[in-house]
Amino acid sequence: MPTDALALGLTDKVAIVTGGSDGLGRACAERLAACGARVAICARRPDVLEAAAGAIRKATGGDVFAMPADVTRQAEVAAFVGAVVGRFGGVDALVNNAGTSAAAPFEAVDDTTWQFDIEVKVMGAIRFCRLVLPLMKQRGGGAIVNVTTIGGKAPAARALPTSLTRAAGINLTKSLANEYAPAGIRVNTVCLGILKSAQWTRRAKGDLDAYYREVARERRIPLGRVGEAEEFADLVAFLVSDRARFITGTAINLDGGASAVV
């Protein structure tokens, strides 16, 4: 049994990670599997998803279930959660990670872009929470982590629609934390700054390390570097674990000190 599993109390817990095929979601799924959790991941691209599941199984020896699902489609979300329950018997942890970055000046954002961002980042999380919360109540408790950004607290100019939808995710976190605390269900959000991920990697030209160093300088990150996906995964694993059983309703900045607000 991995030492991490003993430390965090995640052995045989069932965890769902949305957007789990790549980047931060994949890192999170691998960390949870390494801690002894049984992990279910979903994403839209079947080939990338199954490749990620296979790699996580190989790296951790963990029980990893993968099934394509688009978080903007209620029927697909319901089918995925149903399949997870059929395989594992319930759900103990949910990580609402699915989402992409979309940042533009207000006048450049049309209705289609607004609606898509709301569907992915807000309604996607709502759909999963609506299905998973009753399952957690049946098991006597659980933990949810909604992945948002520091822009949801302190929006920059030309950062729409993401800054608005991430603010909604922070509000959803606190609302659910207040409502479901009596049921033993904890809800927190991780507000991301700049971390190494597939989205940032795609923007790089030439040397990737040099690119990240330049990003850290341009964004004036106090710690002087871009965050690692593994650092995100470590924080999420802690938040869904028994070690964080007195933490709920929090919005934790994971940004190297970049945010103007706490």
N, C-alpha and C positions, 0 to 999 in steps of 0.2 A: 504494500500500500504506500503511495507517495507520501512523503513527509508533509507536503502542502495540504493534502487531504485531511490529515490529522489536525493540523493547525487551524484550518478554516471550517471544519465541520461540513464539508460539501460532499462527502462520500455518498454516492447513490442518490443525491439530489437531482431533480430533473430541471434543466435550464434550457430555455428557448432564447436564441440570439437571432434577431432579424438582421438582414443584410450581412449574413455570416460567411459569405463566400470569399471575401477579399478584405484587405486592409485592416482597419480597426476591429471590425466584426469578427474576422477570422482569428486575429490575435486573441480576442476575448474568448471565443469558443475554444481555442486551444488551451488557454490558461485554465478555464473551467474544467475541461476534460482532464488536464494534468492534475487538478485538485480532486479528482475522483467523481465529478459530476457526470451524469448522463446528459448529453448535449444534443439538442435539435436545432439545426440551422436551416434558414430559408433564404432565398434570393431569386432573382428573375432568370438568371442564365444557368440552365441545367448542367452544361458541361463544366463551367467554372465551379459551380456549387459542388458537384460530385468529386471533382479533383481536390477541392479544399477539404471535403470530408475525409477522403482517402488519406491525404497528407496528415490530417490531425489524428486519425486513427493510428497511423504508422508512428507518429512522433510521441504519442501519449499512451497507446494501448487502450484508449478509452472507447466507450460506447457512443458513437456519433450517428445520428439520424439526419439525413438531408432530404429535403423535398422542395421543388420549385414552388414559389408563391409570390405573387405580386401584392404588396400591402395596400395598393389602391383598389383591390377587388375583394369585396367582402366574402364572396363564395370561396375564393382561393385561401383566404386567411382561415375561414372556418374549416375547410378541408384539411389544412395543415395542422391546426390545433387538434382536430379530431384524430388525425393520424398519430400525433404525439401521444395523446391520451391512450389510444389503442395500443401503442407500443410500450409506453412507460408507465401508464396507469394514472398519471396526473401531472401537475406542473408546480414546481417550487419557486422558480425564479424566471423572470422575464427581462430581457435586455432589448429595449426598443431602439435599435441602432440604425435601421434603414433610413437612407436619406442622402441627398447630394447637396453640394453648395450651389447657391444661386444668388448672385449679388449684382445689382445694377441700379442706376438712378431711377427714382420713382417714375418719371415720365416714360421710361423705356420699358416698363414692366406691363405687359398686356394681360387681359383677363385669363387667357389660357395658361400663362406662366404662373399667375397667382393661384389659379385653381389647382394646377398640378402640384405646386409646392405644399399647399394646404392638404391635399389628398395624401401625399407621401408622408409628410412630417407630422401633421396633426392627426388626421383621420386614420392614418396607418397605426399610430400608437393607440388611438382610441379603440379601434377595432380589436387589437390584440388584448388590451386591458379588459374590454367588455367580456371577452370570452374566457380570459384566464383568471380574473378575480373570483368568480364563483368556484373555480377549481381549487384555488388557494384557500378559500374559506372552508371547503370540504376537508382540506388537509390540516386545518388549524393554523394557517399562517403562510407567509411567503414574502418575497422581495421583488420589487420592480425597480429597474434603473432606466430612466429615459435619457437618451443622449441628446444634449442640446449644445449651445455655444455661448461663449461669453458675450457675443453680440445680442443675445436675447435679454441680457441685463443692461448693457450699455451700447446701444446701436451706433455704428459709425454711419457717416454719410454714404450714400450709394451702396447700401448693403441690403436692399430689398429684393425678393420677399423673405429671404432667410432670417433676417433679424426679427421680423414680426412672427413668423411661424415658430421660431425657437423660443420667443417670449411666451407664446401659447403653450409650448411644451413645459416650460418652467411653471406656469400657472396650473397646468394639468397635474403636475407632480405634487404641488402643495395641496391642491384640492383633493386628490385621491389619498394623500398621506393623512389628511385630517379625517376623511370619511372612513377609511378602512383600518386605522390604528386599533380600534377596539377588536377587530377580527385577527389581530396579530400580523397584519400585512404592512410592510414598510415600503415606502416609495421615495426614491431620491433621484436627482438628476446630476449628471456630470456635464459641466459647461466647458466645452473644448475651446482651447486656443488653437495654435498651429501645431499639429502633430504629423509625423511622417505617415502618409497614407497614399493609396493609389491615386486619389484625386490630385494631390500635390505632385506626385511623381510624374504624372502625365504632362505637367506643365514644364518640367525640367528640360533644359537643352544642354547637352554635354555632361560634365561631371556632376553627378547627383549630390555628392557631399558638399561640393563647392556651392551648388545651388541652394541647399538648405542653410549653409552658413550665411549666404547673402540674404535669404529670407529673414533669418534671425536678426541681421543687422537692420534691414529695412523696416521691420516691424517693431524694432526696439524691444525685443524680449529681454527682460532684466537678467534672466539666467544665462543669456547669451547663446542659446541653442534652440532648435526645434525639438519637440517632444517625441518620444518613441512610442510605437504602438503597444509595446509590452508594458509601458508605464500606465497606459490607459487600461489594459487588461488586468493589471495588478489591482488598480483601484476598484474596478467593477467586481472582481472576485471578492475583494474585501467587503464591499457594500452589500452583496447578496449573501454573505456568509454569516454564521452565528456570531462572529467577532464584532459585527456591526449591529447587533440586535437592539441597541438603544439609539440608533441613528435613523431618523425618518424625517421627511419634509425638507431636506437640505438640498442646496444647489452648490455643488463643489466646483470651483474653478480648477481646471487642469491646463494651465497656460503659461507656466514659467514666470508668473508674475505680471503678465501683459495687460490684464484687465484693469480698467480705471476704478472698478468697484469690487468689493469683497463678495 
